[in-house]
Amino acid sequence: MKCDQQPALGTQLSRRELLALSAGGILHSACAPESTGSNASTGPLHFASLIEVARLIESKELSPVELTRMILDRIENVDARLKSYATVMADQAMAAARRAEEEIQAGEHRGPLHGVPIAVKDLCYTKGVRTMGGLKILADFVPD
């Protein structure tokens, strides 16, 4: 099923199609451009497991900067429709990816999630970042 297609009422979807349409997670979200990258064992990178992505970063087959840019591009391409992100911290994500890449290139790999971008649920207080918990009354709340 293509990104701009909607399933007909009553259409049965595969698990992968359902995950794509429902934005089941940042690595399983809907419809990316062809340039999103791929891996022979998993197909498009956005369907790769977290373990596979971490292995690609540790082996330097995928850079944290490249992965973060791909994820931010996916968010930009599909989140207007899905509305799954309350706040996207693109500049901070790219800065962290550049730091992680420099450390990994210098042989300072810190563990399996080093260089993997993450999303934090809007229910978790995030120092200095708007945290609404899905409530209009907290629209301007920035925890310290």
Summary of the structure (lengths in Angstrom):
residues: 144
radius of gyration: 16.7
end to end distance: 43.9
largest distance: 53.2
contacts: 356
relative contact order: 0.12
helix: 42%
strand: 3%
